[in-house]
Amino acid sequence: MKGQIIKKIEQIIENTSEKTEQKIDWTNVWGKKYPILTTYQEKVDVDDYIIKLGELLDSLKNRYGYNDLDAMLVLKDILAHAWNNKNQQ
């Protein structure tokens, strides 16, 4: 049963156009599962993190020649790996 659900999710992701993805309010969607995503903006100095993350994105683009989207995807994947490694300790 789990395998079927995972395959269905993967198919939906593969078949969803970028245009459709841009219409989705991902913060709101994920906020239903993780409410912190709908409230952190009130507490966190978001601009400070935007600057730091922008520097990391620029570094990936300059160092490896990635375009904006690829740099964001790579940085997101690196963050996921860092999170997983930390939680395995």
QUIPENOR-V486623 format. One line per field, one symbol per residue. psi: psi as a letter, one per 40 degrees, with the letter a starting at -180 (. if undefined). A space follows every 50 residues. Layout:
# QUIPENOR-V486623
psi: ???
This chain:
# QUIPENOR-V486623
psi: ddddddddddddddehidddddehgddddddddgddeeeddddhgddddd dddddddddddddeeiidddddddddddddddddddee.
